[in-house]
Amino acid sequence: MPDDAEAEAASADDGENAAPEAPAAADALDPEASELLARFEAALGDAVIEHGAVYGDVVVRVRPDAWLRSARVCRHELGCDYLSFVSAIDWMPAPALVDEGSGDTSTPAQPRETTYGVAGSAGRYQVFAIVESTRGAHRRLVLKTDGDDHDLRAEPWVSVYPGADWHERETWEMFGIEFDGHPALRHLYLPFEFEGHPLRKDYPLLAREVKPWPGLVDVEPMPGEDGDGDEAAEAS
């Protein structure tokens, strides 16, 4: 019979040789998040188009006509009392500003085809928001709704989350999405007379196109590398 010391050593060896636990998948939900999603779906019904998960967060895409109702459900039924932000996404690939193979690395590589994130999209634009709870168990949802490419509109959340006021102003200003019924949809950053929406992928960033990225500026040669010495020797 092995003594206690031998048994402990064998147990330790087994622990060292055991396979490490696989990390949680980025698209997996824990039981609390799954329950949160179930409660949201029960409240919204067929207004939920698609759902998924990213790094443990619930991501839900809802119909545009249920955008305001989803905010009410989150705040009053799910206890998500804090609005992190409201913004938009333009899924169109950014136009290439440099020729392929030119060696110019000033512009990050861009996808050539339109791809959509978790829970999909019906078109180029989406409005999205993140809400969380600050009381009791921590809960967090990412909500998305589609925008009509030819008539960009969304229901405002100001009546449910007053902090949505300036978030929606910024989204209107940068993406051109109208929030019908917003109490004060006016410029937040840009001059009143400014035309266009700078965060749309097809908005021309002239400063980037007209002048080269600072990293491309020619570097002055180090002493002895500029060829002055060779020229002087030839002249003598």
RASUL-V464592 format. One record per residue. SS is DSSP state (h for helix, s for strand, l for the rest). Layout:
ss=[SS SS]
//
This chain:
ss=[l l l h h h h h h h h h h h h h h l l l l l l l l l l l l l h h h h h h h h h h h h h h h h h s s s s s s s l l s s s s s s l h h h h h h h h h h h h h h l l l l s s s s s s s s s l l l l l l l l l l l l l l l l l l l l l l l l l l l l l l l l l l s s s s s s s s l l l l l l l s s s s s s s l s l l s l s s s l l l l l l l l h h h h h h h h h h h h l l s s s l l l l l l l l l l l l l l l l l l l l l l l l l h h h h h l l l h h h l l l l l l l l l l l h h h h h h h h l]
//
